[in-house]
Structures are given as structure tokens and as C-alpha cells.
Amino acid sequence: MSSTKRSRRSRRRSLQKKKPLYETRRKIIQGELTDFSEFLPQFNEAHAKLETHNAETVSKKKAEPADSGKAKEEEEELKKVDVDNLKGKAGIPDFWWRSIKNN
């Protein structure tokens, strides 16, 4: 069997595996799925891990001597995201536009 056939077959399997995820994402973006209770346990677990990781990272940065270039980057204020345009709307109306614009 050629490597091209194997790669096509593996891509097909991969797409079939991800199809439910893509469908769920589509429903969320279009506002068809609004009850997220089934995702909460997984979210809470991932959130706890990220908070722990973030706390470790921050404590390491505080322990390191401040380099003038790094210090300026760290001091840079984070911009707040304005989400007033999303209030009262189902889904994420401008999801793809913002995704492309911001990347």
C-alpha cells in the first residue's frame, strides 16, 4: 500500500473521529446549544489544572531576576475585551470574523 493511500485513510479516520466535536462547536457558535451543564465537570477539572500551572508560572517569574526587556513586556497592561455587542444574542455572531482578524 502506498503512503498516499495510508495518509488519506488516516485523514479520513481523523475527520470521522473529530466530527462530533465539530458538530458541537457549530451548534455553540450558531446558538443552537445553550445548555453547557454536561461540559462543566470537564471544564472545572481543566480550569483547576490551569490555575495551578498559572500560579507556578507566576511564582517562578517573581523568583527570577528582572531582565530589562522582559520586565517591560510583563508590565505591559492587558487589554480588556469589550463583549457588550454579544449581550442578548444567541451563539457567537461574529466568531469567524474575529478569529481571522485576531490571528
C-alpha positions, 0 to 999 in steps of 0.5 A: 500500500502506498503512503498516499493511500495510508495518509488519506485513510488516516485523514479520513479516520481523523475527520470521522473521529473529530466530527462530533466535536465539530458538530458541537462547536457549530451548534455553540457558535450558531446558538443552537446549544445553550445548555453547557451543564454536561461540559462543566465537570470537564471544564472545572477539572481543566480550569483547576489544572490551569490555575495551578500551572498559572500560579507556578508560572507566576511564582517562578517569574517573581523568583527570577531576576528582572531582565530589562526587556522582559520586565517591560513586556510583563508590565505591559497592561492587558487589554480588556475585551469589550463583549457588550455587542454579544449581550442578548444574542444567541451563539457567537455572531461574529466568531469567524470574523474575529478569529481571522482578524485576531490571528 
